[in-house]
């Protein structure tokens, strides 16, 4: 079975979203959860256990209806914390990828001022002891070279991870390589370190066509869509007349 970032997810009564992140147990090498994001609503992405999911062709189907799926925990969290202070997500949670850190500004009668001691931090909340594989997850060779990014994974029985699909190469010249679980030395959130060096990785056979009839959505296309969405929101907010003319 193949699971990739951007793969459509359906409930028993309709479409629910797409796979935004993969949550993996780095010790047992099992896919425990998927993060499902409703279309263009990343703030509504939810952590869904693989125990209710099944891969059916190029679609992941959940054994619950949409109302039930909306009750799962949100992955995104935001805290206002003192600089240098550790994030405390809760007893059963770990911090996955930290997605943003910005200074905290406050308005007042005399303009704006910045609290130098605090910052607003946005991060992913994931089950304790597990790691978060997002579209930004990098793959590093044993000799410390960046060799690609994670596009998906190959599942064996009982959601065991048999290997990762790595998107290697540059835009317009990329190809897919399957890295077996035996080639992986370490996994943490958004980082996979290989046991093999860059030369051995480059000698691995390409894996075009192994993910089904359609290529998996590329990381670059997803990022481009998100940038376009943000630009449209900005245009609607700050230049409504120009936005309406389009």
TORLO-800250 format. One record per residue (C-alpha): x, y, z. Coordinates in steps of 0.1 Angstrom, whole numbers, padded with zeros to 4 digits, always signed. Layout:
N
XYZ ...
***
This chain:
246
+0000+0000+0000 +0012+0035-0007 +0004+0067+0013 +0016+0101+0001 +0013+0137+0012 -0016+0153-0006 -0035+0120-0010 -0073+0125-0010 -0092+0113+0022 -0129+0104+0022 -0153+0095+0050 -0183+0072+0047 -0204+0101+0035 -0181+0122+0013 -0148+0140+0008 -0130+0151+0039 -0097+0165+0028 -0061+0155+0020 -0031+0141+0038 -0011+0170+0052 +0013+0151+0074 +0023+0116+0084 +0028+0106+0120 +0052+0077+0125 +0064+0057+0155 +0102+0060+0150 +0109+0029+0172 +0083+0005+0159 +0084+0019+0123 +0046+0021+0121 +0023+0048+0106 +0001+0055+0136 -0018+0086+0124 -0024+0108+0094 -0030+0145+0096 -0060+0153+0074 -0065+0189+0062 -0098+0200+0047 -0092+0217+0014 -0075+0250+0018 -0082+0251+0056 -0049+0242+0072 -0060+0255+0106 -0086+0227+0106 -0062+0199+0101 -0069+0169+0124 -0050+0139+0137 -0067+0108+0125 -0057+0073+0138 -0048+0047+0111 -0069+0022+0130 -0100+0037+0112 -0083+0043+0079 -0078+0020+0048 -0059+0027+0016 -0082+0021-0014 -0064+0027-0046 -0053+0063-0046 -0077+0073-0018 -0077+0068+0019 -0111+0060+0033 -0121+0065+0069 -0145+0042+0086 -0165+0071+0101 -0188+0098+0088 -0177+0135+0084 -0193+0146+0116 -0173+0120+0136 -0141+0129+0118 -0145+0165+0128 -0143+0155+0164 -0107+0144+0162 -0080+0165+0178 -0066+0196+0159 -0029+0193+0151 -0021+0230+0151 -0016+0249+0184 -0003+0283+0193 +0013+0296+0225 +0026+0329+0237 +0058+0320+0256 +0088+0336+0271 +0119+0333+0248 +0139+0302+0257 +0111+0286+0276 +0102+0251+0264 +0068+0245+0249 +0045+0223+0271 +0019+0208+0248 +0004+0185+0275 +0011+0152+0292 +0002+0130+0262 +0016+0153+0234 +0050+0162+0219 +0059+0192+0198 +0062+0183+0161 +0073+0209+0135 +0074+0245+0147 +0057+0263+0119 +0062+0299+0128 +0077+0323+0154 +0070+0360+0153 +0075+0388+0178 +0044+0398+0198 +0033+0434+0191 +0006+0453+0210 -0013+0483+0200 -0018+0513+0223 -0026+0550+0223 +0011+0557+0215 +0015+0533+0186 +0029+0497+0188 +0055+0482+0210 +0072+0448+0210 +0076+0425+0240 +0112+0414+0237 +0108+0386+0263 +0080+0367+0246 +0070+0354+0212 +0041+0337+0196 +0049+0302+0185 +0028+0280+0162 +0035+0243+0162 +0021+0209+0155 +0009+0188+0184 +0016+0151+0179 +0013+0120+0201 +0041+0116+0226 +0071+0096+0214 +0062+0099+0177 +0075+0121+0148 +0058+0143+0123 +0066+0139+0086 +0054+0170+0067 +0059+0183+0031 +0090+0200+0045 +0106+0168+0058 +0142+0165+0046 +0162+0134+0039 +0199+0136+0048 +0226+0111+0037 +0250+0095+0062 +0277+0119+0049 +0254+0149+0058 +0242+0159+0023 +0206+0168+0016 +0193+0143-0009 +0156+0150-0012 +0123+0154+0006 +0097+0129+0017 +0068+0125-0007 +0051+0094+0008 +0057+0059+0022 +0052+0023+0014 +0031+0004+0040 +0032-0033+0047 +0006-0052+0068 -0007-0036+0100 +0005-0001+0089 +0042-0011+0092 +0064+0012+0072 +0084-0007+0047 +0101+0024+0032 +0098+0060+0022 +0093+0076-0012 +0118+0104-0016 +0115+0131-0041 +0151+0137-0053 +0165+0162-0078 +0156+0197-0087 +0124+0213-0099 +0117+0201-0135 +0142+0173-0132 +0130+0155-0101 +0125+0117-0097 +0113+0094-0070 +0134+0069-0051 +0122+0043-0026 +0144+0041+0005 +0138+0009+0025 +0133+0011+0063 +0167-0007+0067 +0185+0023+0051 +0172+0047+0077 +0193+0054+0108 +0172+0080+0126 +0138+0097+0123 +0127+0129+0141 +0100+0154+0131 +0107+0166+0096 +0141+0149+0093 +0152+0115+0082 +0188+0105+0084 +0200+0077+0062 +0226+0049+0068 +0239+0053+0033 +0260+0081+0018 +0250+0103-0011 +0268+0082-0037 +0249+0051-0027 +0216+0070-0027 +0222+0084-0062 +0228+0048-0074 +0193+0036-0062 +0169+0029-0090 +0141+0054-0097 +0106+0046-0088 +0084+0063-0114 +0050+0047-0116 +0052+0028-0083 +0027+0051-0066 -0003+0043-0088 -0017+0058-0120 -0012+0094-0109 +0020+0110-0097 +0018+0122-0061 +0012+0159-0057 +0046+0175-0055 +0057+0196-0025 +0064+0226-0048 +0029+0225-0063 +0013+0224-0028 +0034+0254-0017 +0026+0273-0048 -0011+0268-0042 -0008+0279-0006 +0011+0311-0017 -0016+0318-0043 -0044+0313-0017 -0027+0337+0007 -0022+0363-0021 -0058+0361-0030 -0069+0366+0007 -0046+0396+0009 -0060+0411-0024 -0096+0406-0011 -0087+0423+0022 -0066+0452+0011 -0077+0458-0025 -0113+0447-0026 -0122+0468-0057 -0093+0453-0077 -0102+0418-0065 -0138+0422-0077 -0127+0434-0111 -0110+0400-0117 
***
